[in-house]
Every structure is written in structure tokens, then in C-alpha cells.
Amino acid sequence: MSDTTTAGIRVQVEANWWEERSQVEAEQWAFTYTVTITNVGTEDAMLHSRHWVITDASGHVEEVRGDGVIGKQPVIKPGETFEYTSWAMLRTPFGTMRGEYFMERNDGRRFEVKIGEFVLTQPNALN
């Protein structure tokens, strides 16, 4: 699990192996991750875009950029939480993800929120 706070925005991520979507014989391991974004600050924050860095066990790096998350650009008010679940596919049974959200205050100030690194792993893959 990952838990980081930047500029009053707390980002927690929990990942799980998605066995039903994985095809181990084809070297495809699927993982879901649930992100909880909580505004622990005093100002509204709109999530504009995201940047993910996905690294598998062989060192292969994939970067993903895009507007919003799951088709939304939520405004998170102080004390509010926005949660969503997404997924990623790796070519190895374990790897890591980390990244940033690019957000904006009501007055137009933009800022970057860190998404701390978390591990994607098939159970028993590291044994």
C-alpha cells in the first residue's frame, strides 16, 4: 500500500492481483488498484490529469499520461474523498507503479500531487 500527502491532498493506493484477467501462460499478469484521494487541506482541488510510471520485474518501464481518471476530472472539496479502481497489465508476476496527479485550485493555481510507489505482485511470486 502507498500513502502520501502533498499540498493537502492525501493519496492512498492498494493493489491486488486480478487472477481472472491474468493469463500466466501468455506472460500477462493483471492487477487492480484502488486509489483513495482525500482533500485534507483547506482549498478545493480539481484533478486535471495523471502520469503513471509502471515498471515490471525485468526493468521494462511504461509511462501512461491522460486527462482525469476513469473519464472524470473530479473537484475534491476540503474533507471530501474521491475513490476509484483501475487496472494495469504486466509481463512479469510483479512490478511497481508510481506517479503524479496534476491538480488545480479554484483561483487557477496548478500543482502536482505525488502518488507514492506501490507494489504489484502475484501472491507467492517473490517466494
Summary of the structure (lengths in Angstrom):
residues: 127
radius of gyration: 15.4
end to end distance: 19.3
largest distance: 51.5
contacts: 375
relative contact order: 0.30
helix: 2%
strand: 65%
